[in-house]
Amino acid sequence: MANQIAVRVHCRPQDEILLETNSHICLWEAGGPAALSGVTCRTIDSARGLLTAADLEGKVRPDDMQSVRTRLVALENTHNRGGGTCYALDAVQAISRWARANGLAIHLDGARIWNALVKTGTTAADWGAPFDTVAVCFSKGLGTPVGSMLLGPRDLIAHGRRVRKLFGGAMRQVGYLAAACRYALDHHIARLADDHVNAQLIASAARDVPGFTLTPPDVETNLVWWEVDARHGTAKQVAERLKAKGVLVAPLGARVIRAVTHLDVSREQCVKAAEAVRALG
Ligand SMILES: *Cc1c(COP(=O)(O)O)cnc(C)c1O
């Protein structure tokens, strides 16, 4: 909802968003831009989910009554389907300059921004400056039961609160949830580095299995994606074999698996999970 509120705040019907092909906003939010805001998504392919200013060059539609109005650039950091990949700050600053020079708004889906901060040694302020709005999610690596937020300037957020109400998201009891988010901000950021180390255990096990291919080949943060070839059956069958050994992974395509390390799995458990993966070879 945080992302979809941003779309609604920045755009009006018949507008278009520029975003990466596998971005959460267009792939995993149930058609929200079209259904909730009358907005189309122009998807742009890229390596590892990360766009460059060069990818966006020439993508602003002409001012023409037959055309949608290009209005918003939306980036995702870390990029989920890209493999938990991190943008370089200077690449994002270049995209931001391009967007602003072209009169476009720019939004960050920062559901996993804290993983990116820990990985790249940058600050939250670094990532606020290039964007008009940033969505963050407390229920991913930060480990709260629920909670996302939209950050931005006061006037946009005031508008966003109305949209939230309209989308069914206004909740009087939110203080209990906010308390968990506050706790997570105080206690669960630095430890994300442990998740990144643990993900390497799983990744190196998957690399050792003939017929498993890491996509992308190197793991930057806490997400490990790999493809399984026919000798292993489907991704679902591989996930079932691992589940039988007490290891839960997500089949997210016919041949694609995602494993996620997070604060509920210890290093010892990740060592065991890696053994279970390796034993499939
Ligand atoms: C989970 C996720 C979201 C949305 O999080 P909610 O918990 O549904 O608010 C947005 N973007 C990405 C990349 C995510 O992984």
The ligand as an SDF file (V2000), in Angstrom:
LIG
                    3D

 15 15  0  0  0  0  0  0  0  0999 V2000
    7.3170   -6.7490    0.7930 C   0  0  0  0  0  0  0  0  0  0  0  0
    7.6150   -5.7410   -0.2410 C   0  0  0  0  0  0  0  0  0  0  0  0
    6.8190   -4.6060   -0.3860 C   0  0  0  0  0  0  0  0  0  0  0  0
    5.5270   -4.3540    0.3920 C   0  0  0  0  0  0  0  0  0  0  0  0
    5.5670   -4.6790    1.6980 O   0  0  0  0  0  0  0  0  0  0  0  0
    4.2170   -4.7600    2.5830 P   0  0  0  0  0  0  0  0  0  0  0  0
    4.6760   -5.4940    3.7760 O   0  0  0  0  0  0  0  0  0  0  0  0
    3.2010   -5.4810    1.7790 O   0  0  0  0  0  0  0  0  0  0  0  0
    3.8620   -3.3490    2.8400 O   0  0  0  0  0  0  0  0  0  0  0  0
    7.1740   -3.6770   -1.3360 C   0  0  0  0  0  0  0  0  0  0  0  0
    8.2500   -3.8480   -2.1050 N   0  0  0  0  0  0  0  0  0  0  0  0
    9.0510   -4.9160   -2.0040 C   0  0  0  0  0  0  0  0  0  0  0  0
   10.2530   -5.0250   -2.8790 C   0  0  0  0  0  0  0  0  0  0  0  0
    8.7630   -5.9000   -1.0600 C   0  0  0  0  0  0  0  0  0  0  0  0
    9.5560   -6.9630   -0.9720 O   0  0  0  0  0  0  0  0  0  0  0  0
  1  2  1  0
  2  3  1  0
  2 14  2  0
  3  4  1  0
  3 10  2  0
  4  5  1  0
  5  6  1  0
  6  7  2  0
  6  8  1  0
  6  9  1  0
 10 11  1  0
 11 12  2  0
 12 13  1  0
 12 14  1  0
 14 15  1  0
M  END
$$$$
